[in-house]
Structure formats: C-alpha cells, structure tokens
Amino acid sequence: MRHYVTVGILVIVMTVLTYIGLNSAGLMPLAASAQAGPIDRLWNLEMITISFLFSLIVVPMVYSLVVFRRRKGDTTDAEHVEGNTRLEITWTVLPLFLVMIFAYLGSANLAETRRVDPEAMIVKVTGIQWSWKFEYPADPATGLTVVSDELHIPVGKQVLLRMTSMDVIHSFWVPEFRVKQDLVPGRITELRITPTVEGDYKVRCAELCGTSHAYMEKPVIVTSEADFTAWMMEQLALAEELAATPEGAGQLLVSANGCAACHSINGAPGIGPTWFGLFGSEVELSDGTTVVADEAYLAESIRAPQVKIVAGFETQLMPTYGFTDEQIANIVAYIKTLR
Amino acid sequence: MRNTNTLGRGLLLLVIGGVLGYGIGLGIDLLVSGTLNFSGSVASAFGLLLAVTAFFFGLYGYRGITRGLVWQVVGTLLGGFFVTGIRALVGSPTIFGAFFFSEPAWVFGALVGVVSFIFGVGVVDDWMKWARGIDTPEHHEDEPGWGKYFGVSLDHKVIGIQYTVTALALIAIGGTFALIFRTELAASQLQFLTTTFKLFNQTGPQIFNTLMSLHGIMMIISILLGISGIMNYVVPMIVGAHDMAFPRMNAFAYWVAVPASVLLLMSLVLGGFDTGWTGYPPLSARAPVGMQMFFLGVFTAGWSSILGSLNVIATVVRMRAKGMSAMRLPIFVWASIATSIIALTATQLIGLSFQLVMFQRLFGMGFFDAAKGGNPVLFQHLFWFYSHPAVYVFVLPGLGVISELLPVFVRKPLFGYRWVAMSSLAIALVGFTVWAHHMFTSGMNEYLRVPFMYSTLLVAVPTGVKFFSWVATLWGGKIETPTPMLFVLGAILVFLMGGLTGPPNATVSTDLHLHDTYFIVGHFHDTIFGGFVFPFFAALYYWFPKATGRRMNEFWGKVHFWMMTPSFFVLTLGMMRVGLLGMRRRIVDYDPALGLDASHLIMTIAAFLIGLSVLIFFINLFYSMKHGEKAEGNLWNSRSPEWQVPSSMYVHNYKVPFEVVGEPYDYGLPGSKYVEFMSEKKH
C-alpha cells in the first residue's frame, strides 16, 4: 500500500512539474488570428493531459526500476502475478471515454475555427513554383484589380482565401495564424482567417513543392483598416501608372507571377537564367548551338520553355504559363529594360 | 585469417571497380554529350555499380549475389538498349535522355535488371527445374562458414541473418544521408549544399531534397527488412517449426529486396527525386527519372513484404509445436501475425499508387493530372491506405519484442497476456480506418475529417493497454538491466513520447498548425525509434548469442545505449519545438528571423552522437562475432524453447521436437515449465 501512495503523490507532483516545464519552454509562436484562440485552448488541454499520462507511465516505471531492482546475490524470481482483468478493463474503458471526449471537443473546436463571416473580404490566392500571387477584390470605381505577391489584410476583419495552384501542391501556412490549407491544382480550396494582431508575418509554403520550396515565403502584412485602404489606393495608382507602358505592364506581370523566384534581375545565379543583360546577348543551348536572345527567342521561351533549353539548366524546366501574346510582348519589353 | 584476406581483396576490387566504372561512364558521357562531366550521372552510376559488384566478386567470387548483380547490370543495359533501339527505329525525336537512356528505356531496363538479378542469383533455380520436370532435393545443404550468407539459402536462420544484415547496411546508408543534410541544417542559410554545388547533375538544394527523400525510403525499407529479419529468425524457432512453411518463397522474398535496394540507390545518381518518400503528384509527375527508380524500387520491395508476411502467417497457422494453443503462443508471434496481416493486405495499395504515377509519366495517362480530369488527392488516399497501416507494420513487431523480453528481465509473468495479444490485433484493425488523418489539410471533403479524427484517437486505447500492461509487469518485479533490457526500457520511454504526441495531430484543429512541420518529424521519429529501432537493438543484443554462440560486449552495449538515448531525446524534442515555432519539414534552409539556429545546432550535435553510438554498436557487433565472450547456454535464463538448447542452433532448429506444457511467461511459479522436449518425457 505504501508503494501505491508514494507513486500516487509522485504522479501528481510530476504532472505539475511537466506541465510547468512545457509551458515555460515557449512552444507556440504569437497567436495573431481569431482562429488561433480555440486551437491554442485545445492545445493547452492536450498539454495537461499529456503531462498527466506521461507521469502516469514514467513515475511507476522509474519507481519500479529503483525500488524493485534486483538486489546483489538474489537469484530468485519475482512474485507470480499473471494479471488482473478488472484492472485491464479499467484501463481500456477509461481511455476510451477520454479519447471520445477529446474527439468531441476536437470537432467543436474545428467548428469554431471555421466560423463564417458573410462579409469576409475574398482574396484569390494562386501558388506557383515558388511564389504566391494574391488578387484583391476589384476596385468598384475603376474596375481595376490589385495583384501582388504580398498579402495585405486589415486587422479584425475576416478574409476568405480562395486558393488554387498553377503547378504542384502547395500549402498556405502563417504560423501565427495556426491554420493551414493545401493549394491543389484543378480545384479551389478555402481558408478563413481573421487577423487580430497588427504586424508583419510570412506565409510559408508547407507542402514540399520542389527545389526552392524552402524559399516559397512572402510577406503577410496585417494593418489597420485605414492603412490597408491606403495601401490599396497606392497599389491601384501604381498599377494604373505602370499599365500605361508595355514594360510597366510586363513588370506587373513578372512580380505577380513570381518570375523572380527563378530568374534574377541583377545577374545573380538562380534556378533559371538571369534576365540581367539577357536581351541581345548570345545564349548557349543544351544541344551545343547558340542563339541570340532577341524578341522572338524570348517570346518562344516563355510560350514553350522546353523547346530551347539553356546549357546548364537542363534539370529544372520552367512550366508553361498561360500568357496571352500581348502579355508576353509586355514581359519581353520589361526584360529589354534590364541591362 | 581467410576472412581478412578475402575482405581485403573485396575492398581492393571495390576501389578498382569504382575507378574503372567511373572511367567507362565518363567515356560514354563524352561520346553522347561531347563534354566531360565529372559530377555527372552516367559516370557515377557506372562507378557505383561496378564498385559494389567488384567488392562482392572479391569477397565471394562469381556466384550468388555477385552473379545477381552482374546479371542486373547486364539486364538493365540490355533492356535499356532494347527500348532505345525501338525508339531509333520508329524515328523518335529523343533517342537518348538527360541521363544517357531516355526515361522509358531506364524504366524498362530497370525492370529487366530486377528480373535478371532474380535469375542470376539463382533463387528461382528449383522452380525452373520443377517446371521442366527435374526433381531437386527438398533441402539444399549450405556451405559451412560465412559463405552461405552471400548466396541463396533455404534455411530460415540464414535468411533471417541476411535480412538483418541488409537492414543494418541500409540503416547505415540512410543514416549517413541524414547526417549529411542534418549538417546542412546546423545553421540557417546554405552551408555547403549551395546552388553552385554540383553532384550527379544536381545542385545543392536538389541534392538535399534527394537525400532527404532517400533517407525516408531507405529507412522504411530497412525497417521492413529488419522486422522480416527478426520474424524469420525467431518465429519458426519459438513456435517449434523446423523452417518456414515455404522455404523457397522465403528466399525469393529476401532476394527480391536486394535489386530493389540497388534501384533506390540508382535514383540518387539518375537526377534524384525531390518529392520526399511520399511521392505526391503532380510534383512526382515532373521529377527527374530518378523518381521512376524510386517507384520501381518500392514496387519491387513490396513483393518482399507481401510474400514474407504470407509465409509468417502460414508458418504460425500450420507448423506450431504440439500443445501451442492460441493463448500459449509466445507474445512476439501474436505481434508478427498482426503485422503480417497488414503487410499482406495493404502493401498492394502503395504499389498501385506508385504504378499509376509511373504510367502517368510513361504513357500520359492522366490519373492525377487535373488538366486531364485526374485528381491529385486520389493519390494521397491510395498512398496512405497502405502507408498509415505500414506504421503499425513497423512498430508492432517491436512492441512484440518489448513484451517478449520484459518478463525475462523482470522475472515475472507478462501482465495481462491476453490483453496484450489482442491489443496488437486491435491496433492492426483500427489502423486500417485512419489513413485520411494525413490529409486534414489536403482539400478532401472537409466533413470527412471528423470521422477520421474519431477513428485515429481510438488507436490510443489498445496502445494504452500495452503501456499499462508493461508498467504492471515491471511493478514488483526483480528487475535486471543488461543491455537488451536497457533497450527495452528505452523503447518504452521513447515510444511513450511518440504515442503522447500523436493525439494533438489527430484532433483536426490543432493538426492544422502541426501538419507538415518539424513537430510531425519529431513525433514519427519517436514512434519509429521507440517502436522499431530500440526494440530492434534489444532483439539484436538478446538473440545475438543464439546465432553466434557468443555474446556482445556488455560495456560497449551500455555505452551505445547511454549515448544514444539522451541524444535522441534532445534531437526529437528539439524537432517538435522548432516545428511548433514555424519550422516546416523538408526544407533545405530556414528563415533566420525564426531564431532557430541555436536549436538546430544542438540537434545536429545530438544527431552526430546518435551516429557515433550506432558506429560503436557496429564495431561491437563485428568484433563480438569472433571475439565475444562464449555464451552457448541459456544466457538470459529464459523459459522460451530456443534457449533450452545450446547455441548456435542446428540447421532444422531442434534435434528432438518439444511439446508445450505450460504458460510461456510463468516466471516465479515454482516447478512450472513452458516446453518439454520429447526425449525428456521418456525418462
């Protein structure tokens, strides 16, 4: 009996110590969304349960090792105890109840993270190897749309992300928002986020998507409603100004489609050839021939990247983007300015 | 003395073969592409293949595994040239590909190579003879000494050791891969796997992805071979059978895994693959040709798993000793049955899912291509329908080892034998209903997530029964702690960490944060180390004397344990922590702004300590084979039948059959016995 009382007390002490230890280890990043609230609450409940179950197993285990260890010179066997059916039933049924309670709490918790605000701002998200493209609601006055590789959202308002992928599976994750959702080619997936704390965060692609998966990160900026509106106006003005010239329109396309993820504009090496000083230069192809990078070559390489492959870039081919002829001409015009 | 000489000759030929193959490869590359590519794939592939083949030639001569490998090389080339020839004849625009052969030529060549290996090694000789009406003896005598391990043997103990040694070799390779990329992760930014780094036609980040993916699959295959090793060696012995039910199929199941491992290694030099071991399309539909070698390698290794488990079930059902009723089976046999049921019925699904992607790549069938009406999420369902139960394939035998060894070192019966036995079956069955918990963020039907949360949490119940029964077994025992017992205790502790970190992944909303982060990486390393690696080491230390008649060095065994266990806790707890803070899994580099550099450095040091401890284990293993302390008797004072006869065992296990006359784990019950040999009865 003495053994059971000692172990009981030790289990309680150990549970408290483990939980305090877990809590002080700084396990979760800042919680910056309404969805993070219920998730962190369930997580905390799970940490308490884990602390208890951990102690429940480890304490009697270590206690047995210390107290019941074989004494020197003792060669006899231990007391013959085969089992105890009542005990086995207890530790089958009680955990069964416990996990069912957790499954119920988990369902309710999931529902809480999915609470719908019908007024939510809709942002279209496209994942591209290896960048993010965010399309904001059209400006009612001009009909113009802001397209950016940064996600700007106002604090306190729900945003509905309607997401898809151009190529492979990606996954939208901002650790401070907790929730995560894959982007699947050929279908639209949704994620609702209500940011609660202003600040600069990053969306980090969580599903392995190829060579530069690690760098598929873009800023997520939560600001006040006023700052958000100001940013939108600024972007609209900039877009309007850039859209006036072909090279400006090309620059908009390039930044929205994340071309810089592979093609540097300053001559730095990358996954694809740099665009700096590319126009008019001689390009060596993988079959040993050379071509001059004129308009026709650049347009062809955007339209059908797998036809003429630049030497040294054989292993990572560019996907085909569905650009129109005009868009391609604009991008080429932009590349011409990079020298 | 003879061993040292042949080993030296093997190593010498390894170097010569490597250089020669590398040279031939360089030459071929020069002929086809016109440039000298020193870090290119063709040279590396030839170098690797010839080096390995030459090593075995030096060690063993032109027979058995050497002949298999030679035939595999020749078969691969013949198959490759066959398809290349057809492409040339029909005027295909691309006769050769980026890696010498075109992709279809590589796939067909690899397939021919596997079949050639099987014929070359000679594992189908008897079947071919029977097909031609020629009789062969029921049993083939093995040559004495170590030679039998390098050729086809029908003895379950030889095959068990072949499996185990192959598993250890793959663990060493997969572990080395892990240490390489763990070093890269020691600090943020790229250290040595930079974008200008080139190896096997891959840049640093590409090599990282390939090594990370290969680490996963090499470890998984090594686990499958490892459990087959223990089951093959132990199960017939402890049920009192003279061999497995189908010895030839048993040998086939082992030997098919060897060319499969070669294919997996070939993927490294054929452009690698950057999808992780999960091989999700569309990414896997775009990856280099190495992807196909991975698919084909896993497909081939799957045969080993399916046939091996069929054999285990048949052996247990048909060949038990007299009196060994269901509730008197050694507990490890229950675990083996549970694991074999899963492996026999689920492995087909991973083979199927990989085959569908292979066909999508080869024939343009759009199974998972959204543009052609395919569905990428369907792949994940097919894949996880095997790959989740596979986790239980990995851990159930390990949990069986824990339950089997615990009573021996506690000197007390296994607490609640029936409950422990049934919990293995319960885990196996519930395990079939939980696969979509890997897909909570995948975009599958959102409401489906809830039933999968319920079924997943249910797994905790039978797992809990095991833990409580183990603790109750320890309670009041007279506990001894030699090396095998240390690893058993370590296994319980580590598996507990894995088990407790499972439910937060099962509840959907918390999993939305945890999914695809290092938290998961830490969680499954805990389950796999606790459920397989620690028990595997325990089993090796425990049954090593049975196989060799010598025991492994206790001191170095304890060094191995005390170095590995704390390091492992530091590593996996560190992984979970950085994962919660924003570290995604499978990334070559991480944002310095996350402030995780110090944690990663500590984790890297811990990983190297684990590597060092395993190196100590390997040295201990090889040294003890020849020089270990003699241990031919019942070293652990066990009741199990295999320890009632001297080590090492006869070819057909027992000279006289035994009968089961009592409970397996009645330690502490005076005068009781588990088995009685027929000869004893006559007296």
Interface residues (C-beta under 8 A of the other chain):
Chain A: A25 G26 L27 M28 P29 P38 I39 L42 W43 E46 T49 I50 L53 F54 I57 V58 P60 M61 S64 L65 F68 R69 R70 R71 D74 T76 D77 A78 E79 H80 V81 E82 G83 N84 T85 L87 E88 W91 T92 P95 L96 V99 M100 F102 A103 L105 G106 S107 N109 L110 E112 T113 R114 D167 V168 I169 S171 W173 P175 R178 V179 K180 Q181 D182 V184 P185 G186 R187 T189 K202 R204 C205 A206 E207 L208 C209 G210 T211 S212 H213 A214 Y215 E217 P269 G270 I271 G288 E314 T315 Q316
Chain B: G34 A98 T195 T196 N201 Q202 T203 P205 Q206 N209 G271 D274 T275 G276 Y280 P282 L283 R286 P288 A370 A371 G374 N375 P376 V377 V410 R411 K412 P413 F415 G416 Y417 R418 W419 T441 S442 G443 E446 R449 V450 M453 Y454 L457 L458 A460 V461 G464 V465 F467 F468 S469 V471 A472 L474 W475 G476 G477 K478 I479 E480 T481 L489 I492 L493 L496 L500 T501 P503 P504 A506 T507 V508 S509 T510 L512 H513 H515 D516 T517 R577 L580 L581 G582 R584 R585 R586 I587 V588 D589 Y590 D591 A593 E663 D666 Y667 G668 L669
